[in-house]
Amino acid sequence: MSVRDLLVLGSAGAVPTKTRNHNGYLLRWDGHGLLFDPGEGTQRQMTFAGVTATAVTWLCLTHFHGDHCLGVPGMIQRIARDGVEHVVNAAFPASGEEYWRRLRHATSFYDTSDIAEHPLAGDTVRLDTGPAPFTLTARRLDHSIEAYGYRLAEPDGVTMLPGELAARGVRGPLVRRLRDEGRVTAPDGRTVALEEVSVRRPGQKVAFVMDTGLCPAAYELARDADMLVIESTFLDADARLAEERKHLTAGRAGEIAAVAGVRHLVLTHFSERYRAEDERLFAEQAAARFDGEITIAHDLDRIPMPRRRSASVARTG
């Protein structure tokens, strides 16, 4: 059975707290597992969440600040120790390759050769996902060191309309041919085109935006996303501090989600300066600019993908 959800392994900012571990987010997508920004303690958090290293097929780093990458040595070594048989792809900013090398070989262990490296360079990078049922794009953000956000997108599909198929006499193997080839000849000799008997089914999209100041790339990554996982380090009262440190406030995160047409906004990466009772303020300040669904991330949350957008039924003729 296919699963599409987000496992929150950590949701703190630069300093972990008693209730929030360093970053770590496992996006499970139809048998693939994209692990974003494994901070310190991610390996143990995965144990608490009930998932193993075999679940990881992509390791995606936004940048090389410690709270976003200090879990890499443990994850790589666990992948090797557990004998993960599939290739694990690793994406990271090319400008931080020296840090990647240090993390990749931080201690002595029986190594694995099944790590495929994808250094990111340039403003926009389209990653090679092979036969995976999605595309993965990275865009450069605006942080104190080079940082990238990620966007996973499922290609659009089609939903067949049984009534329209029956009216044209298209049934059985002809339906498969029509879907694969775009047009077929019906039993009565008529040519039937796919667009006559189907509607477009929008593919699902997820955006992952960590440490950044407000910038066009954040909006581009989030455009029409079904789920946006985004840093919300500061409350709006600390907007000046957020700007100086190139981070977002809850209100700014809500603004990005609203302008980009996001469906579900997941706020995370909270500064340790705030108390537990301040959590509602993050949601309220984001909601002042965004009227969609908002989730305040907590460690070990499982957040399901929203239901698919309805297939477009607008047709001509």
Secondary structure, DSSP 8 states (H G I E B T S, - for coil): ---EEEEEEE-B-SS--SS--S-EEEEEETTEEEEE---TTHHHHHHHHT--GGG-SEEE-S--SGGGTTTHHHHHHHHHHTT--S-EEEEEEGGGHHHHHHHHTSS-----S-EEEEEE-SSEEEE--TTSSSEEEEEE--SSS--EEEEEE---EEEE-HHHHHHTT--THHHHHHHHHSEEE-TTS-EEEGGGSEEEE---EEEEE-S--S-HHHHHHHTT-SEEEEE--B-GGGHHHHHHHT--BHHHHHHHHHHHT-SEEEEE-B-TTS-GGGHHHHHHHHHTT--SEEEE--TT-EEE-------------
